[in-house]
């Protein structure tokens, strides 16, 4: 409910955001050229709303358009405004175009003359052209897009709709004020006069600015001088206050990728089901899996194991280093206890778009030696059913279907195995199998994260708050220059970078610099064809500190979409990591540390 209110307030405030202010003349101008009209203002703004909603769902939620460069949408939006600006300045130009006379005259003139006559289609096209531009102007919008939509499409749609309603109300108020002012001044009485041509010039200037990214420069200047008037700071404060309240209400929970663990509950031996019902929750069912792996293609359910086996449900995603560090324990437990009634089901809930692909997950299972069943939870249906918020997270379900143990993050492996042993002992007692369940815990040689002083750092515009020498939250092309000095735990990029919501795409010769504090460094990356990267540390080739995915010559080759281990120091410490990219098209998602 709190986010619903924040979404509405964010929509109202977006019109004052630095990335929207330069575009307001288009909204006002479209509603006052010719004879000011309430209908025209409403049509233009509703078209913008529909465009924004469609742009979000079709182009940014769908993986089908994931590789479309962000500047393409700037070209389309800016190009339409330029075209309308030219038509406003030179009304007779359309009739004199050579190609119009060679093609079907009526069809080709429809849009141009419709705009000149101020038909509904001209208003619709102008409004629709602005949708992609308005989609990058609010922290709340990015929160809905990156966090809510992957978990719940319906809930994300509700929040997005409320945000758009707030935005439209503000735009409508501005358009109506503009209409009243123009009517009072009487400057729009001549539809072919200087006022309309002035609006055409404004359209032309703003369209050119969008195409060449000049609007982003204006936005940066406004941000630099906005200070307390920057409305995005108001949104961020509301979101931070909401997050703090959520943390206070969820005592003992951990964030995604946590390196420590919690034990929510633990099993008592062979208590009655009535006591269980009072103490524990029943496990929900696996909800609409997208595919079943390691099952011979056959579907599985939690219900089929009730009354027979103990089930450990593990939420994970294959490019998450915290998840990867838990896998040796899971595979060891599966081998040790599967004949005594333990079933492990991996629920693979993707963080990035490439993790939706079944082939990528299947390759990961082979690479990590996972033989227990794994279901694909691409739509977050099972994640949502369990009310989960973390990678990794384990739910231990006893023979009666109750969640008797719940653990988030890494660590506390001995406590988890002890809970498994107790649940299996109860099963053996109930089924009278006579099985002897071990009471000692396994010794597993697995990596643990110690001495980590750097946070997970994202490259994509939806979460790149640590980008230090560019414009965070800007899904566009940026040309960046490396500074002389580098702050710790800050991402620095050099060269031309194309920012999408999830990742940033590098060009040949681009640089990455990060001053970190840890023992190991990992990067999630992908490329359609192999791209090589020189890895340097502290100003020299990586040498003996090279990670397992880096050659002896200090070369990282990026190909498949996955997590790459690039640094493995003998002990934790402070270092400066430098990467030099050779080739085009490598997509960088996140740095993680261990």
Wavefront OBJ file of the C-alpha trace (Angstrom):
o trace
v 0.000 0.000 0.000
v 2.881 2.361 0.821
v 4.497 1.810 -2.569
v 1.126 2.456 -4.214
v 1.024 5.932 -2.650
v 4.688 6.545 -3.460
v 4.026 5.562 -7.090
v 1.213 8.128 -7.343
v 3.320 10.875 -5.734
v 6.240 9.961 -8.005
v 3.976 10.356 -11.045
v 2.867 13.795 -9.863
v 6.461 14.886 -9.258
v 7.932 13.487 -12.480
v 6.872 16.581 -14.449
v 9.359 18.571 -12.338
v 12.209 16.094 -12.858
v 15.242 17.451 -14.754
v 14.758 14.930 -17.574
v 11.136 16.024 -18.143
v 11.367 19.809 -17.788
v 12.951 20.287 -21.257
v 10.024 18.323 -22.782
v 7.142 20.239 -21.202
v 7.039 22.788 -24.065
v 6.024 19.917 -26.363
v 3.035 19.042 -24.157
v 1.969 22.673 -23.824
v 2.675 23.465 -27.471
v 0.720 20.475 -28.748
v -2.330 21.554 -26.756
v -2.321 25.251 -27.741
v -1.330 25.422 -31.431
v -4.353 26.368 -33.451
v -7.340 26.706 -31.173
v -6.638 25.586 -27.582
v -8.654 22.459 -26.830
v -9.240 20.359 -23.731
v -9.838 17.352 -26.004
v -6.458 17.732 -27.704
v -4.642 17.981 -24.377
v -6.373 14.839 -23.109
v -5.672 12.889 -26.326
v -1.977 13.807 -26.342
v -1.478 12.952 -22.670
v -3.436 9.693 -22.850
v -1.362 8.691 -25.892
v 1.779 9.359 -23.882
v 0.382 7.214 -21.040
v -0.446 4.284 -23.336
v 2.955 4.597 -25.016
v 4.762 4.601 -21.665
v 2.811 1.557 -20.461
v 3.350 -0.336 -23.729
v 7.017 0.655 -23.907
v 7.577 -0.733 -20.428
v 5.882 -4.074 -21.021
v 6.724 -4.784 -24.654
v 10.224 -3.404 -24.902
v 11.648 -3.643 -21.400
v 9.881 -6.573 -19.764
v 10.057 -8.760 -22.885
v 13.433 -10.361 -23.578
v 12.675 -10.244 -27.322
v 13.983 -6.660 -27.513
v 16.761 -6.981 -24.959
v 19.545 -6.301 -27.469
v 17.919 -3.242 -29.087
v 20.291 -0.304 -28.383
v 18.610 2.351 -26.202
v 19.490 5.124 -28.632
v 17.149 3.579 -31.230
v 14.153 4.772 -29.210
v 15.696 8.225 -28.934
v 16.035 8.330 -32.723
v 12.380 7.335 -33.159
v 11.028 9.798 -30.580
v 13.243 12.667 -31.660
v 12.662 11.940 -35.351
v 8.889 12.209 -34.989
v 9.176 15.539 -33.160
v 11.572 16.843 -35.830
v 9.119 15.822 -38.559
v 6.221 17.598 -36.870
v 8.371 20.648 -36.236
v 9.234 20.874 -39.938
v 5.577 20.398 -40.926
v 4.559 23.228 -38.577
v 7.219 25.543 -39.998
v 6.546 24.695 -43.650
v 2.882 23.615 -44.045
v 3.160 23.376 -47.848
v 6.292 21.260 -47.813
v 4.394 17.979 -47.580
v 2.502 18.537 -50.846
v 5.706 19.372 -52.691
v 7.704 16.293 -51.655
v 8.685 14.268 -54.740
v 7.965 10.857 -53.186
v 4.443 11.918 -52.249
v 3.576 12.431 -55.908
v 4.994 9.029 -56.852
v 3.115 7.090 -54.204
v -0.471 6.964 -53.066
v -1.114 10.638 -52.358
v -3.976 10.170 -49.939
v -2.197 7.570 -47.810
v 1.066 9.487 -47.582
v -0.627 12.761 -46.710
v -2.688 11.246 -43.898
v -0.239 11.825 -41.075
v 1.147 15.128 -42.311
v -2.175 16.752 -43.141
v -3.783 15.191 -40.102
v -1.219 16.983 -37.969
v -1.631 20.233 -39.918
v -5.404 20.114 -39.475
v -4.954 19.066 -35.868
v -6.777 15.776 -36.263
v -6.686 13.274 -33.446
v -3.920 11.284 -35.182
v -1.385 14.070 -34.966
v -2.021 14.417 -31.238
v -1.786 10.654 -30.743
v 1.548 10.413 -32.571
v 3.112 13.314 -30.649
v 1.999 11.829 -27.323
v 3.196 8.344 -28.277
v 6.588 9.704 -29.348
v 7.247 10.970 -25.826
v 6.533 7.669 -24.024
v 10.068 6.195 -24.324
v 11.612 9.524 -23.272
v 9.462 9.809 -20.133
v 10.340 6.221 -19.131
v 13.719 7.079 -17.608
v 12.794 9.948 -15.308
v 11.873 8.456 -11.949
v 13.596 6.276 -9.311
v 10.177 4.846 -8.459
v 9.638 3.844 -12.101
v 12.930 1.921 -12.039
v 12.003 0.277 -8.734
v 8.737 -0.953 -10.265
v 10.511 -2.104 -13.403
v 13.502 -3.858 -11.823
v 11.999 -5.211 -8.608
v 8.213 -5.495 -8.663
v 7.504 -6.529 -12.269
v 9.801 -9.621 -12.245
v 8.111 -10.825 -9.043
v 4.487 -10.056 -9.895
v 3.363 -8.925 -13.327
v -0.091 -7.995 -12.028
v 1.165 -6.011 -9.032
v 3.791 -4.303 -11.185
v 1.076 -3.315 -13.659
v -0.999 -1.797 -10.820
v 1.933 0.249 -9.490
v 2.889 1.347 -13.007
v -0.712 2.379 -13.751
v -0.896 4.438 -10.545
v 2.435 6.091 -11.416
v 1.158 6.947 -14.909
v -2.118 8.342 -13.498
v -0.164 10.738 -11.279
v 2.025 11.750 -14.224
v -0.979 12.375 -16.495
v -2.787 14.494 -13.918
v 0.247 16.757 -13.581
v 0.699 17.020 -17.354
v -2.991 17.795 -17.831
v -2.815 20.584 -15.241
v 0.213 22.092 -17.000
v -1.443 21.820 -20.440
v -4.632 23.511 -19.193
v -2.663 26.340 -17.559
v -0.849 26.815 -20.856
v -4.157 26.925 -22.719
v -5.593 29.566 -20.372
v -2.468 31.702 -20.711
v -2.455 31.500 -24.517
v -6.192 32.240 -24.712
v -5.794 35.241 -22.455
v -2.917 36.608 -24.532
v -4.745 35.895 -27.811
v -1.546 34.798 -29.573
v -2.929 31.599 -31.123
v -5.785 33.095 -33.122
v -3.927 32.639 -36.434
v -3.297 28.902 -36.989
v -0.625 29.779 -39.567
v 0.896 32.692 -37.682
v 4.131 33.280 -35.842
v 2.994 31.497 -32.652
v 2.409 28.185 -34.403
v 5.703 28.507 -36.246
v 7.400 29.223 -32.927
v 5.970 26.009 -31.525
v 7.322 24.255 -34.641
v 10.788 25.592 -33.852
v 10.457 24.290 -30.283
v 9.473 20.853 -31.615
v 12.450 20.905 -33.972
v 14.940 21.926 -31.285
v 13.697 19.349 -28.762
v 13.628 16.586 -31.404
v 17.238 17.315 -32.394
v 18.221 17.406 -28.712
v 16.691 13.972 -28.111
v 18.302 12.417 -31.210
v 21.785 13.695 -30.321
v 21.478 13.257 -26.554
v 21.630 16.986 -25.846
v 18.595 16.618 -23.567
v 20.781 14.515 -21.276
v 23.325 17.338 -21.079
v 20.546 19.764 -20.148
v 19.349 17.264 -17.555
v 22.852 16.990 -16.069
v 23.133 20.786 -15.832
v 19.739 21.013 -14.138
v 20.739 18.291 -11.677
v 23.990 20.091 -10.928
v 22.101 23.263 -9.973
v 18.852 21.787 -8.651
v 20.002 21.124 -5.122
v 17.032 20.755 -2.804
v 14.640 21.327 -5.759
v 15.634 18.006 -7.383
v 12.366 16.064 -7.032
v 14.140 12.727 -7.577
v 15.669 13.251 -4.129
v 12.164 13.444 -2.675
v 11.284 10.113 -4.330
v 14.503 8.520 -3.136
v 13.823 9.640 0.436
v 10.304 8.187 0.292
v 11.677 4.897 -1.039
v 14.450 4.799 1.577
v 11.937 5.470 4.375
v 9.731 2.677 2.994
v 12.684 0.277 2.859
v 13.694 1.169 6.407
v 10.149 0.504 7.627
v 10.112 -2.828 5.779
v 13.395 -3.796 7.429
v 11.998 -2.866 10.834
v 8.924 -5.017 10.213
v 10.996 -7.968 9.012
v 13.353 -8.455 11.933
v 16.072 -10.973 11.226
v 15.748 -11.054 7.442
v 18.702 -10.592 5.123
v 19.113 -8.989 1.722
v 19.775 -10.760 -1.552
v 23.216 -12.254 -1.806
v 23.840 -12.137 1.939
v 26.959 -13.930 3.124
v 25.594 -14.776 6.570
v 22.679 -16.959 7.531
v 19.637 -17.029 9.766
v 17.666 -19.858 11.233
v 13.984 -19.033 11.414
v 12.782 -22.323 12.866
v 14.162 -25.770 13.594
v 12.609 -29.187 13.848
v 11.620 -30.947 17.023
v 11.542 -34.719 16.766
v 8.248 -36.438 16.043
v 5.752 -33.916 17.420
v 2.071 -34.286 16.631
v 0.647 -32.698 13.503
v -1.628 -30.511 15.635
v 1.421 -28.986 17.301
v 3.108 -28.619 13.933
v 0.099 -26.788 12.541
v 0.292 -24.333 15.435
v 4.033 -23.841 15.068
v 4.818 -24.078 11.340
v 3.396 -23.112 7.967
v 2.409 -25.568 5.278
v 4.628 -25.283 2.236
v 2.916 -23.850 -0.862
v 3.052 -25.801 -4.106
v 5.531 -25.242 -6.914
v 3.684 -22.650 -8.981
v 3.592 -22.949 -12.773
v 7.201 -24.032 -13.442
v 8.429 -23.083 -16.913
v 10.472 -26.286 -17.298
v 11.684 -29.343 -15.363
v 15.367 -30.325 -15.457
v 16.971 -33.535 -14.160
v 13.515 -35.150 -14.035
v 13.519 -36.834 -17.427
v 11.171 -34.069 -18.545
v 8.463 -35.250 -16.159
v 6.683 -32.679 -13.972
v 7.122 -32.845 -10.213
v 5.125 -31.409 -7.310
v 5.709 -31.049 -3.601
v 2.454 -32.904 -2.991
v 3.872 -36.107 -4.448
v 6.484 -36.274 -1.685
v 4.115 -35.516 1.207
v 3.886 -38.444 3.598
v 6.925 -40.049 1.974
v 10.006 -37.827 1.953
v 11.706 -34.757 3.363
v 12.168 -31.964 0.780
v 14.737 -29.164 0.738
v 13.645 -26.376 -1.626
v 16.607 -24.229 -2.680
v 15.967 -20.865 -4.377
v 18.963 -19.887 -6.499
v 20.114 -18.411 -9.798
v 23.172 -19.663 -11.622
v 25.165 -16.427 -12.025
v 24.917 -15.542 -8.308
v 28.246 -16.165 -6.528
v 26.529 -16.510 -3.147
v 24.353 -19.256 -4.624
v 27.350 -20.937 -6.233
v 29.157 -21.144 -2.913
v 26.263 -23.087 -1.397
v 26.117 -25.678 -4.197
v 28.926 -27.965 -2.915
v 26.989 -28.357 0.350
v 23.736 -29.093 -1.456
v 25.277 -31.678 -3.777
v 27.051 -33.317 -0.821
v 23.825 -33.522 1.216
v 21.949 -34.927 -1.761
v 24.513 -37.671 -2.244
v 24.634 -38.432 1.472
v 20.904 -38.441 2.305
v 18.916 -39.126 -0.877
v 18.688 -42.846 -0.079
v 17.380 -41.968 3.373
v 14.471 -39.898 2.131
v 15.901 -36.466 1.296
v 14.709 -34.792 -1.917
v 16.346 -31.542 -3.009
v 14.484 -29.362 -5.514
v 16.286 -26.368 -6.925
v 13.982 -23.496 -7.845
v 15.898 -21.447 -10.394
v 14.499 -17.905 -10.251
v 16.491 -15.694 -12.656
v 17.920 -12.294 -11.838
v 18.980 -11.438 -15.398
v 17.263 -11.988 -18.755
v 19.818 -14.527 -20.024
v 19.086 -16.722 -16.995
v 15.582 -17.322 -18.376
v 17.032 -19.527 -21.111
v 16.648 -23.231 -20.360
v 19.804 -24.100 -22.295
v 21.890 -21.740 -20.124
v 20.507 -23.271 -16.924
v 21.070 -26.812 -18.246
v 24.712 -25.958 -19.001
v 25.089 -24.588 -15.460
v 23.743 -27.831 -13.945
v 26.408 -29.801 -15.825
v 29.124 -27.332 -14.849
v 28.255 -27.481 -11.145
v 27.548 -31.225 -11.048
v 23.903 -30.801 -9.989
v 21.886 -34.005 -10.400
v 18.877 -33.269 -8.193
v 15.670 -31.897 -9.811
v 15.563 -28.228 -10.793
v 12.470 -26.300 -11.897
v 12.602 -23.033 -13.825
v 10.701 -20.218 -12.115
v 11.053 -17.598 -14.856
v 7.904 -15.687 -13.878
v 8.718 -15.695 -10.125
v 5.527 -17.658 -9.484
v 7.016 -20.064 -6.917
v 9.245 -17.325 -5.477
v 6.113 -15.256 -4.897
v 4.127 -18.197 -3.522
v 6.787 -18.758 -0.848
v 7.074 -15.026 -0.155
v 10.793 -15.253 -0.824
v 13.078 -12.223 -1.206
v 16.591 -13.677 -1.254
v 19.165 -15.620 -3.288
v 20.026 -18.180 -1.999
v 17.301 -19.385 0.366
v 16.500 -22.888 1.646
v 13.157 -24.146 2.938
v 13.179 -27.559 4.654
v 9.807 -29.313 4.354
v 9.107 -32.268 6.622
v 7.208 -35.459 5.861
v 3.872 -33.746 6.631
v 4.519 -30.821 4.293
v 5.418 -28.209 6.929
v 8.292 -25.741 6.583
v 10.284 -26.646 9.666
v 13.505 -24.803 8.837
v 14.173 -21.644 6.837
v 17.609 -20.242 6.046
v 18.686 -17.258 3.920
v 22.107 -16.593 2.438
v 25.359 -18.440 2.953
v 26.703 -19.914 6.177
v 25.269 -21.964 9.067
v 25.738 -25.138 7.039
v 26.087 -27.286 10.150
v 22.766 -25.983 11.503
v 21.066 -26.679 8.172
v 22.413 -30.223 8.023
v 21.359 -30.846 11.624
v 17.815 -29.751 10.724
v 17.873 -32.167 7.759
v 18.995 -34.995 10.050
v 16.184 -34.317 12.528
v 13.562 -34.247 9.778
v 14.920 -37.491 8.332
v 14.954 -39.096 11.807
v 11.270 -38.232 12.217
v 10.567 -39.727 8.782
v 12.404 -42.931 9.678
v 10.433 -43.193 12.923
v 7.074 -42.535 11.230
v 7.668 -44.913 8.336
v 9.459 -47.475 10.557
v 12.329 -47.803 8.086
v 14.889 -48.558 10.746
v 17.329 -46.204 9.029
v 20.137 -44.788 11.133
v 20.523 -41.084 10.417
v 24.031 -39.650 11.002
v 24.370 -37.008 13.689
v 27.701 -35.629 12.454
v 27.850 -32.886 9.832
v 29.674 -33.105 6.521
v 33.082 -31.649 5.830
v 32.747 -29.785 2.565
v 35.568 -27.992 0.788
v 33.719 -24.908 -0.396
v 34.680 -21.281 -0.781
v 33.573 -18.863 1.914
v 33.508 -15.102 1.709
v 35.742 -13.421 4.301
v 37.202 -9.944 4.452
v 34.799 -8.573 1.840
v 34.583 -4.778 1.964
v 33.034 -4.067 -1.424
v 29.344 -4.268 -2.332
v 27.810 -6.000 -5.335
v 28.064 -3.409 -8.101
v 25.724 -3.337 -11.100
v 26.440 -1.908 -14.558
v 22.816 -1.662 -15.808
v 20.909 1.609 -15.538
v 18.261 0.205 -13.197
v 20.770 -0.359 -10.354
v 24.094 1.330 -11.185
v 24.128 3.716 -8.243
v 27.903 3.165 -7.826
v 28.714 4.552 -11.299
v 31.013 7.437 -10.379
v 31.932 9.149 -13.663
v 28.679 8.902 -15.636
v 24.948 9.386 -15.289
v 23.412 6.601 -13.148
v 19.912 5.401 -14.033
v 20.291 6.665 -17.602
v 19.533 3.922 -20.177
v 21.345 5.624 -23.033
v 24.756 5.835 -24.728
v 27.363 7.698 -22.675
v 30.904 8.732 -23.570
v 32.932 8.568 -20.372
v 36.429 9.684 -19.381
v 38.448 8.108 -16.581
v 39.589 10.515 -13.826
v 43.104 10.702 -12.402
v 42.066 9.273 -9.025
v 39.579 6.554 -8.106
v 37.422 6.408 -5.000
v 36.978 3.016 -3.298
v 33.894 0.940 -4.158
v 32.994 3.132 -7.117
v 32.571 2.002 -10.730
v 34.530 3.937 -13.349
v 34.080 3.384 -17.085
v 36.081 4.823 -19.963
v 35.050 5.074 -23.609
v 31.637 4.756 -25.245
v 29.136 2.621 -23.303
v 25.558 1.665 -24.208
v 23.502 1.395 -21.028
v 20.465 -0.886 -20.884
v 18.496 -1.529 -17.700
v 20.292 -4.789 -16.810
v 23.724 -4.311 -18.352
v 26.146 -1.965 -20.086
v 27.564 -2.876 -23.490
v 31.236 -2.129 -24.162
v 32.939 -1.057 -27.386
v 36.442 -1.927 -28.527
v 39.009 -0.135 -26.378
v 36.677 0.603 -23.465
v 38.007 0.535 -19.894
v 36.665 -0.508 -16.489
v 38.338 0.537 -13.228
v 37.243 -0.493 -9.742
v 39.074 0.031 -6.447
v 37.887 -2.876 -4.317
v 38.491 -4.582 -0.969
v 38.249 -8.386 -0.958
v 40.100 -11.553 -1.844
v 38.246 -12.540 -5.003
v 36.440 -10.667 -7.792
v 33.749 -12.048 -10.102
v 31.957 -10.469 -13.039
v 28.679 -11.495 -14.678
v 29.076 -10.941 -18.409
v 28.095 -12.255 -21.828
v 28.860 -11.807 -25.529
v 27.356 -13.177 -28.731
v 30.863 -13.814 -30.085
v 34.049 -14.071 -27.983
v 35.453 -10.791 -26.660
v 38.820 -10.660 -24.895
v 39.616 -8.481 -21.902
v 43.046 -7.613 -20.454
v 42.981 -7.958 -16.653
v 45.308 -5.701 -14.636
v 45.663 -5.268 -10.896
v 47.432 -2.403 -9.173
v 48.839 -1.140 -12.455
v 50.377 -4.384 -13.715
v 49.247 -7.672 -15.319
v 47.198 -9.838 -12.971
v 49.813 -12.605 -12.868
v 49.485 -15.172 -10.080
v 46.340 -13.469 -8.759
v 44.397 -14.426 -11.889
v 41.030 -16.070 -11.324
v 40.122 -19.428 -12.807
v 38.557 -17.821 -15.899
v 41.641 -15.739 -16.707
v 44.555 -17.188 -18.703
v 48.180 -17.202 -17.590
v 48.682 -14.214 -19.891
v 46.027 -12.253 -17.984
v 43.318 -12.547 -20.645
v 39.631 -13.041 -19.868
v 37.556 -14.383 -22.776
v 33.858 -13.558 -22.515
v 31.498 -15.786 -24.455
v 28.638 -17.561 -22.751
v 26.349 -15.691 -20.354
v 27.593 -16.535 -16.866
v 29.673 -15.570 -13.833
v 33.433 -15.302 -14.477
v 36.055 -15.494 -11.731
v 38.676 -12.905 -12.637
v 40.722 -12.313 -9.462
v 41.892 -14.727 -6.770
v 44.318 -13.091 -4.348
v 46.004 -15.158 -1.608
v 44.354 -13.000 1.074
v 41.816 -10.181 1.353
v 43.162 -6.713 0.645
v 42.676 -3.398 -1.128
v 43.466 -3.332 -4.855
v 42.691 -1.456 -8.060
v 41.219 -3.654 -10.797
v 41.569 -2.501 -14.411
v 39.938 -4.145 -17.413
v 40.641 -3.248 -21.065
v 38.072 -4.554 -23.570
v 39.141 -5.753 -27.039
v 36.184 -6.190 -29.374
v 32.596 -5.012 -29.519
v 29.426 -6.308 -27.897
v 30.483 -7.579 -24.460
v 27.675 -7.019 -21.952
v 28.682 -6.430 -18.321
v 26.042 -7.008 -15.637
v 27.628 -6.937 -12.184
v 30.788 -7.215 -10.074
v 30.585 -9.453 -7.004
v 33.265 -10.028 -4.401
v 34.365 -12.886 -2.176
l 1 2 3 4 5 6 7 8 9 10 11 12 13 14 15 16 17 18 19 20 21 22 23 24 25 26 27 28 29 30 31 32 33 34 35 36 37 38 39 40 41 42 43 44 45 46 47 48 49 50 51 52 53 54 55 56 57 58 59 60 61 62 63 64 65 66 67 68 69 70 71 72 73 74 75 76 77 78 79 80 81 82 83 84 85 86 87 88 89 90 91 92 93 94 95 96 97 98 99 100 101 102 103 104 105 106 107 108 109 110 111 112 113 114 115 116 117 118 119 120 121 122 123 124 125 126 127 128 129 130 131 132 133 134 135 136 137 138 139 140 141 142 143 144 145 146 147 148 149 150 151 152 153 154 155 156 157 158 159 160 161 162 163 164 165 166 167 168 169 170 171 172 173 174 175 176 177 178 179 180 181 182 183 184 185 186 187 188 189 190 191 192 193 194 195 196 197 198 199 200 201 202 203 204 205 206 207 208 209 210 211 212 213 214 215 216 217 218 219 220 221 222 223 224 225 226 227 228 229 230 231 232 233 234 235 236 237 238 239 240 241 242 243 244 245 246 247 248 249 250 251 252 253 254 255 256 257 258 259 260 261 262 263 264 265 266 267 268 269 270 271 272 273 274 275 276 277 278 279 280 281 282 283 284 285 286 287 288 289 290 291 292 293 294 295 296 297 298 299 300 301 302 303 304 305 306 307 308 309 310 311 312 313 314 315 316 317 318 319 320 321 322 323 324 325 326 327 328 329 330 331 332 333 334 335 336 337 338 339 340 341 342 343 344 345 346 347 348 349 350 351 352 353 354 355 356 357 358 359 360 361 362 363 364 365 366 367 368 369 370 371 372 373 374 375 376 377 378 379 380 381 382 383 384 385 386 387 388 389 390 391 392 393 394 395 396 397 398 399 400 401 402 403 404 405 406 407 408 409 410 411 412 413 414 415 416 417 418 419 420 421 422 423 424 425 426 427 428 429 430 431 432 433 434 435 436 437 438 439 440 441 442 443 444 445 446 447 448 449 450 451 452 453 454 455 456 457 458 459 460 461 462 463 464 465 466 467 468 469 470 471 472 473 474 475 476 477 478 479 480 481 482 483 484 485 486 487 488 489 490 491 492 493 494 495 496 497 498 499 500 501 502 503 504 505 506 507 508 509 510 511 512 513 514 515 516 517 518 519 520 521 522 523 524 525 526 527 528 529 530 531 532 533 534 535 536 537 538 539 540 541 542 543 544 545 546 547 548 549 550 551 552 553 554 555 556 557 558 559 560 561 562 563 564 565 566 567 568 569 570 571 572 573 574 575 576 577 578 579 580 581 582 583 584 585 586 587 588 589 590 591 592 593 594
